[in-house]
């Protein structure tokens, strides 16, 4: 059986898709069979950082409408054959199709070690179906006040359902103190933190997620996060690169989460 993990947030623009792509890449590099599902219905974009846009013929909507089998929609990564993508649909889906989404997860459960779901933002139907089908949930938040407020709301809703383990990934921090402040605000297990880094954006635009490059600090950090995830390690001591005029220094600050 696979570990089905939904990656979500309270609002859009916090980097869910980037996090999904890089954690998926990192797990595949460790030898796991990984499936990434773009469940952000109507806003397909997980294929872009993975560099797989030109390989898409059919998408998740075709499967949910019973027009094809699961094998027809899966796109294999160019170099990591153990990494598969289920492309999202640019069309909105119906309630019946949402039910088929949960059935799909049950169908493919035995095929992979990890299934990562890139969830829709907000609290509409797609969000709840992406959550309900998962064993675990990772909440992505940036230091932005509105992102933290929305993340706190999502955490409250999910904790009230008391279904899956929750963890937090801080994305786009610019100062180490921001991470510490977030941990004091949100009472939740921390999986890791990723700095604001122009190299991440450049890698996405090239279709080569930064986790593929172990010579770049953010790539290493994504790999460490995936390693912690695979071992169920949370609240670990994490080296946060310190900033000096928006550039990394070689000094690491250790925060005990």
Buried (B, 14 or more C-beta within 10 A) or exposed (E): EBBBBBBBBBBBEBBBBBBBBBBBBBBBBBEBBBBBBBBBBEBBBBBBBBBBBEBBEBBBBBBBBEEEEBEEBBBEBEEBEBBBBBBBBEBEBEEEBBEBBEEBBEEBBEEBBBBBBBBBBBBEBBBBBBBBBBBBBBBBBBBBEEBBEBBBEBBEBBEEEEBBBBBBBBBBBEBBEBBBBBBEBBEBBBBBBBBBBEBBBEBBEEBBBBBBBEEBBBBBBBBBBBBBBBEEBBBBEBBBBBBEEEEBEEEBBEBEB
